[in-house]
Amino acid sequence: MPTQLQIARAGRISDAMRRVAQREALDPELVRSEVAAGRLVIPANTAHLAGALDPTGIGRCCTVKVNANIGASSVRSSLADETAKMHVALEAGADAVMDLSTAGDLDAIRRALLAECPVPFGTVPVYEAIIDRGVEEIDHEHLLRIVRKQAEQGVDFFTIHAGVLREHLELLGSRVAGIVSRGGALLARWMAHHGRQNPFYEVFDDLCAIMREYDVCFSLGDGLRPGCIADATDAAQLAELRTLGELTQRAQEQGCQVMVEGPGHVPFDQIQYNMEIQQELCHGAPFYVLGPLVTDIAPGYDHITSAIGGTAAAFWGASFLCYVTPREHLGLPDAQDVRHGVVAARIAAHAADVARGHPGAAERDRRLSTARADLDWTHHLDEAIDPQTARAMYEEACRESRMEQGVRGEDFCTMCGREWCSVRINRELRDLLRSRSAPSAG
């Protein structure tokens, strides 16, 4: 069965492309042409597409998408916990989910999550390979077996750290944080131990054959992404990015869909350059960024730090934001952290859509603002990006209002009280001006 890229380059429009066009309010031919150009991907494994998946488009012609990472670890491993976190992420509006499990029954976790997941689902296959054998013992054949098994199970996109080359490691000497990517660090250890090139780089054509068979999208991992702002845009990061550009072209030539992963920790003033150089080196392939975090000093608030960088990144070229939770750098996130992370990333994505002038983005803001100005609490709360939280805060304010004044604040805002409410006063002024401008009856 041909991939979405092959179908598009043959001049045909697939059902998945039509569905993306419908969801994005785009012309199906535009979706086809963007997929054909490699600027839009539809991560849709044929097995998942036959089941629960509702196709999603990731690219500059679409709204900015948000991914939520979940996964069991040796610290805490429970299928029930990961299933709950996935459902929280989906309820909060995540457009994709990645299972980064490094402990427990990985096959059982993956199958259970995929069976209930309606959005693109990603993994990092090297994790399972290393769990099976240990870093030093993995080999090319074992990596390919793991990739094929996960593709058969229906995974839609794989993070493949094929761009971290042996010769890049000597560029790390001046770094503050070294290699913070788990996949990048593990493969660096393998290369140092064996004195050989990255095994994913060496079997890349074999990977393409497997991923083309199931239409699994490459998410070319940035194993040398900066882990602090002092390391941003350094020689190691850019050397790997050039390799990712080479691999993007090789994969696309073999009919595979490709997106490219990016930093990481980046000072605000370097974000534009990072987005633009990726577009240039990687032939316009969709850019998938972690944050980026614009400062390192906010443990416990890194969902906010990353949202600041995420809006800038999406404005300047990124198409896909990986959420960051408040517990980033501190511990494994729980369900509440997942919700906070998804909502913060969605705010960043929507702000970028508004700034980019994406059709319909600003109209949602206008609807909420109109409801707010009309003191229409029902529609005001319904249009919120997180209605659950907004409604809870509003109800709490109403309870306080009743306690202090004996009335529910339906005709004034819940911050100022009736006499001081500028929204109520504005409505009175508007009604007064309208009455004065109305023609007299005689």
C-alpha positions in Angstrom: 0.0 0.0 0.0 1.5 3.4 -0.9 2.2 6.0 1.7 0.5 9.4 2.0 3.6 10.9 0.4 3.5 8.5 -2.5 -0.2 9.0 -3.1 0.2 12.8 -3.0 3.2 12.7 -5.4 1.1 10.6 -7.8 -1.4 13.4 -7.9 -4.1 11.6 -6.0 -6.1 12.8 -2.9 -6.5 10.1 -0.2 -9.3 9.8 2.3 -6.9 10.9 5.0 -6.1 14.0 3.1 -9.7 14.8 2.6 -10.3 14.4 6.4 -7.4 16.7 7.2 -8.8 19.3 4.7 -12.2 19.0 6.4 -10.8 19.5 9.9 -8.6 22.4 8.8 -11.2 24.1 6.5 -8.7 23.8 3.6 -8.9 22.9 -0.1 -8.1 19.1 -0.4 -5.8 19.9 -3.3 -3.8 22.3 -1.1 -3.4 19.5 1.4 -2.3 17.1 -1.3 0.2 19.5 -2.7 1.7 20.3 0.7 2.1 16.6 1.5 3.7 16.0 -1.9 6.2 18.8 -1.2 7.1 17.3 2.2 5.8 20.4 4.0 2.8 18.6 5.6 2.7 15.1 7.1 -0.2 13.0 8.1 1.1 10.4 10.6 -1.3 7.6 10.0 0.0 4.0 10.3 -2.2 1.9 8.0 -3.0 -0.4 11.0 -4.0 2.5 13.3 -5.9 4.2 10.4 -8.0 1.0 10.1 -8.9 1.4 13.8 -9.3 4.3 16.1 -7.3 7.0 14.3 -8.8 10.2 13.1 -6.2 11.6 10.7 -4.3 14.8 11.7 -2.2 17.1 9.5 1.0 18.7 10.8 2.5 21.5 8.7 2.5 25.2 8.1 -0.8 25.3 6.2 -2.6 23.8 9.2 -3.1 25.0 12.8 -0.2 24.4 15.1 -0.5 21.0 16.8 0.4 19.9 20.3 1.9 16.6 21.5 1.7 15.2 25.0 4.3 12.8 26.3 3.3 10.0 28.7 5.0 6.8 29.8 5.7 4.4 32.6 9.2 4.4 34.2 11.1 2.4 36.8 10.0 5.0 39.3 6.3 4.5 38.6 4.9 1.9 36.3 1.2 1.4 35.8 -0.9 0.8 32.7 -3.9 2.4 34.6 -1.9 5.5 35.3 -0.7 5.9 31.7 -4.2 5.3 30.3 -5.6 7.9 32.7 -2.9 10.4 31.6 -3.6 9.8 27.9 -7.4 10.5 28.4 -6.6 13.6 30.4 -4.3 14.8 27.6 -7.0 14.1 25.0 -9.7 15.9 27.0 -7.4 18.9 27.4 -7.0 19.0 23.6 -3.7 17.2 22.7 -3.4 16.5 19.0 -0.9 13.6 19.4 0.4 11.4 22.2 3.9 9.8 22.6 4.4 6.8 24.8 7.9 7.1 26.3 7.7 4.1 28.6 10.9 2.7 29.9 9.6 0.1 32.3 6.7 -2.4 32.6 5.2 -4.6 29.9 5.9 -2.2 27.0 3.9 -4.3 24.4 0.9 -4.4 26.7 1.0 -0.7 27.4 1.4 0.2 23.8 -1.4 -2.0 22.6 -3.8 -0.8 25.2 -3.1 2.8 24.6 -3.2 2.5 20.8 -6.6 0.7 20.9 -8.1 3.8 22.6 -6.1 6.6 20.9 -7.8 8.6 18.2 -4.8 10.8 17.5 -1.4 10.1 16.1 0.7 8.0 18.5 4.4 8.0 18.7 7.2 6.1 20.4 11.0 6.0 20.7 11.9 2.5 19.6 15.5 2.6 20.9 14.1 2.6 24.5 12.6 -0.9 24.0 15.7 -2.2 22.3 17.9 -1.1 25.2 15.4 -2.5 27.8 15.7 -5.9 26.1 19.4 -6.1 25.9 21.2 -3.1 27.5 23.0 -0.3 25.6 26.2 -2.1 24.7 24.4 -5.3 23.5 22.0 -3.8 20.9 22.8 -4.5 17.3 21.4 -3.5 13.9 19.2 -6.6 13.5 17.6 -6.1 16.9 16.9 -2.5 16.3 15.1 -3.3 13.0 13.1 -6.1 14.7 11.8 -3.7 17.4 11.0 -1.1 14.7 9.0 -3.6 12.7 7.2 -5.0 15.7 6.0 -1.5 16.8 5.1 -0.6 13.2 2.9 -3.7 13.0 1.2 -2.7 16.3 0.1 0.6 14.7 2.5 3.3 15.9 2.1 6.4 13.7 5.5 8.1 14.2 8.9 7.1 15.5 11.5 9.3 17.0 14.7 8.0 15.4 18.0 9.5 16.6 19.8 8.8 13.4 21.5 12.2 13.1 23.8 11.9 16.1 27.1 10.8 14.4 30.2 9.6 16.0 32.2 12.6 14.7 29.7 15.0 16.4 30.6 13.9 19.9 33.9 15.7 19.9 32.0 19.0 19.5 30.5 18.6 23.0 33.5 19.6 25.0 32.4 23.2 25.8 28.8 22.3 26.7 27.3 23.1 30.1 24.7 20.3 30.1 26.2 17.8 27.6 23.6 15.5 26.0 20.2 15.7 27.7 18.3 13.6 25.1 17.8 10.1 26.5 18.0 8.6 23.0 21.0 10.7 22.1 22.9 9.9 25.3 22.2 6.2 24.9 23.4 6.1 21.3 26.5 8.2 22.2 27.3 5.6 24.8 26.9 2.8 22.3 29.2 4.5 19.8 31.8 5.2 22.4 31.7 1.6 23.6 31.9 0.0 20.1 34.0 2.7 18.3 31.4 2.6 15.5 29.0 4.9 13.8 25.4 5.4 15.0 23.5 2.1 14.2 20.4 4.0 13.1 22.4 5.9 10.6 24.0 2.7 9.2 20.6 1.0 8.8 18.7 4.0 7.6 17.7 2.6 4.3 16.4 -0.6 6.0 14.4 1.7 8.4 12.9 3.5 5.4 11.7 0.2 3.9 9.9 -0.8 7.1 8.4 2.6 7.7 7.3 2.9 4.1 5.5 -0.5 4.4 3.3 0.7 7.2 3.4 4.5 6.4 5.0 5.3 9.8 6.2 8.9 9.8 9.8 9.7 10.7 10.3 12.1 13.6 14.0 12.6 13.2 15.2 13.1 16.7 17.5 15.9 17.9 19.8 13.8 20.1 22.1 16.8 20.5 19.5 19.4 21.4 20.6 22.0 23.9 19.6 21.2 27.5 20.2 24.8 28.7 20.3 28.2 27.0 24.1 28.4 27.3 24.3 25.4 24.9 21.8 26.7 22.3 22.7 27.0 18.6 26.1 25.5 19.2 28.3 23.6 16.8 27.0 20.2 17.9 23.4 21.1 17.5 23.9 22.6 14.0 26.1 19.7 12.9 23.3 17.2 13.8 20.7 19.4 12.1 22.7 19.3 8.8 22.7 15.5 9.1 18.9 15.5 9.7 18.5 17.5 6.5 20.4 14.8 4.6 18.3 12.1 6.2 15.0 14.0 5.5 15.8 14.0 1.8 16.8 10.4 1.8 13.7 9.3 3.5 11.4 11.3 1.3 13.1 10.0 -1.8 12.1 6.5 -0.6 8.4 7.5 -0.1 8.5 8.1 3.7 6.9 11.0 5.5 9.3 13.1 7.6 9.2 15.7 10.4 12.2 16.9 12.2 12.6 17.5 16.0 14.2 20.6 17.4 15.4 22.3 20.6 15.1 22.3 23.6 16.4 25.3 25.5 16.8 28.4 23.4 17.1 32.1 24.4 14.2 34.1 23.0 16.4 36.1 20.6 17.7 32.9 19.0 14.4 31.3 18.2 13.8 32.9 14.9 17.2 31.8 13.6 16.7 28.3 14.8 13.3 28.0 13.0 14.6 29.5 9.8 17.8 27.4 9.6 15.8 24.2 10.1 13.5 25.1 7.2 16.5 25.8 5.0 18.5 22.7 5.9 15.6 20.2 6.2 13.8 21.2 2.9 10.7 22.6 4.6 9.9 19.5 6.6 7.5 20.2 9.5 9.5 21.2 12.7 8.6 19.5 16.0 10.0 21.4 19.0 10.2 20.8 22.7 9.1 24.1 24.0 11.6 25.7 23.4 12.3 26.9 27.0 13.6 30.4 27.0 15.2 30.4 30.4 16.5 27.7 32.8 15.5 29.2 36.1 11.8 28.2 36.4 11.6 24.7 37.8 8.0 24.0 38.6 6.8 26.6 36.0 8.5 25.2 32.9 5.1 24.8 31.2 5.0 28.6 31.2 8.6 29.0 30.2 8.0 26.6 27.2 4.8 28.3 26.2 6.6 31.6 25.8 9.1 30.0 23.5 6.5 27.9 21.8 4.5 30.8 20.5 7.7 32.4 19.0 8.8 29.1 17.5 5.4 28.4 15.9 5.2 32.0 14.6 8.7 31.7 13.0 8.3 28.2 11.5 7.5 25.3 13.9 4.3 23.3 13.2 4.3 20.9 16.2 4.8 21.8 19.8 5.7 19.1 22.4 4.2 20.1 25.7 6.3 20.6 28.8 4.7 20.0 32.2 5.3 21.9 35.5 7.2 18.9 36.7 9.8 19.0 33.9 13.3 18.6 35.3 11.7 17.6 38.7 9.9 14.3 38.3 7.5 12.1 36.4 4.3 14.1 35.6 0.9 13.0 37.1 -2.5 13.5 35.4 -2.8 17.1 36.7 0.6 18.0 35.4 -0.4 16.6 32.0 -3.4 18.8 31.9 -1.4 21.9 32.8 1.2 21.0 30.2 -1.3 20.5 27.4 -3.3 23.6 28.1 -0.1 25.8 28.2 1.1 24.4 24.9 -2.4 24.9 23.3 -2.4 28.5 24.4 1.0 28.9 22.8 -0.1 27.2 19.6 -3.3 29.3 19.4 -1.5 32.5 20.0 0.8 31.6 17.1 -2.2 30.8 14.9 -3.6 34.2 15.6 -0.3 36.0 14.9 0.1 34.0 11.7 -3.4 35.0 10.6 -4.6 31.4 10.3 -8.2 31.4 9.1 -10.7 31.3 12.0 -8.1 31.6 14.8 -8.9 35.1 15.8 -12.6 34.6 15.4 -12.6 32.3 18.5 -11.1 35.2 20.5 -13.7 37.5 19.1 -16.6 35.2 20.1 -15.3 34.9 23.7 -14.7 38.7 23.9 -18.2 39.4 22.6 -19.7 37.0 25.2 -17.5 38.7 27.9 -18.7 42.1 26.9 -22.3 41.0 27.0 -21.8 39.3 30.4 -22.9 36.1 28.7 -21.2 33.7 31.1 -22.4 30.5 29.4 -20.8 31.3 26.0 -17.8 33.0 27.7 -16.9 29.8 29.6 -17.7 27.5 26.6 -15.2 29.3 24.4 -12.4 29.1 27.0 -9.4 26.9 26.0 -9.9 25.1 29.3 -13.6 25.4 30.2 -13.3 23.0 33.1 -10.8 25.3 35.0 -12.6 28.5 33.9 -15.9 27.3 35.1 -14.6 26.1 38.4 -13.0 29.5 39.1 -16.2 31.3 38.0 -18.4 29.2 40.3 -16.0 29.8 43.2 -16.2 33.6 42.6 -20.0 33.4 42.4 -20.1 31.6 45.8 -18.0 34.4 47.3 -20.3 37.0 45.7 -23.4 35.4 47.2 -21.7 35.3 50.6 -20.7 38.9 50.6 -23.7 40.5 48.8 -26.5 38.0 48.8 -26.7 37.9 45.0 -25.2 36.0 42.1 -23.2 38.3 39.9 -25.0 37.7 36.7 -25.1 41.3 35.6 -21.6 42.3 36.6 -18.2 40.7 36.5 -17.0 38.5 39.3 -13.9 40.6 40.1 -15.1 44.1 41.0 -18.7 43.9 42.3 -21.6 45.7 40.9 -20.8 49.3 41.5 -17.2 49.1 40.2 -17.8 46.7 37.3 -16.5 48.4 34.1 -18.2 45.7 31.9 -21.6 46.6 33.4 -20.9 50.3 33.1 -19.8 49.9 29.5 -23.1 48.1 28.8 -25.0 51.0 30.3 -23.0 53.6 28.3 -23.6 51.6 25.1 -27.4 51.5 25.8 -27.4 55.2 26.6 -25.6 56.1 23.4 -27.9 53.9 21.3 -31.0 55.5 22.8 -29.6 59.0 22.1 -28.8 58.1 18.5 -32.2 56.5 17.8 -34.6 58.6 15.7 -37.4 60.3 17.6 -40.9 59.0 17.2 -42.6 62.1 15.8 
